[in-house]
Amino acid sequence: MEQSLSYLREALSNYLEEHETSRHIYFKLSRESFTDEKQFIRMLSEKEQMFLNKMLPYEIKHAMGEQDYVRMNQLNDVYEELL
C-alpha cells in the first residue's frame, strides 16, 4: 500500500467507532490495493471526500504539533489530492 494511504488508514482508525463514513473509507483502504492517492480519491463517494476534507486538516495539525513531519507530509499528500 502507498505510504500516505497507510498513514491515512491509521488516522481513520481513531474515528471508527464514532463515524460510519470513516469505517467505509477504512475498509476500502483495507480491501483494495491502490497504487497512489489519485486512484484512491477517485474511488471515494462525495460524502467520503467531504469527511476527509474535514478530518485531515485536524490530523495534519495534530501531527505538526507532535513534530511528526513525516506523518504530516504523508497526510498532506492525500489532502492535496482532495482539493
Secondary structure, DSSP 8 states (H G I E B T S, - for coil): --HHHHHHHHHHGGGTTT-HHHHHHHHHHHHS--SSHHHHHHTS-HHHHHHHHHHHHHHHHHHHHTT-HHHHHHHHHHHHHH-
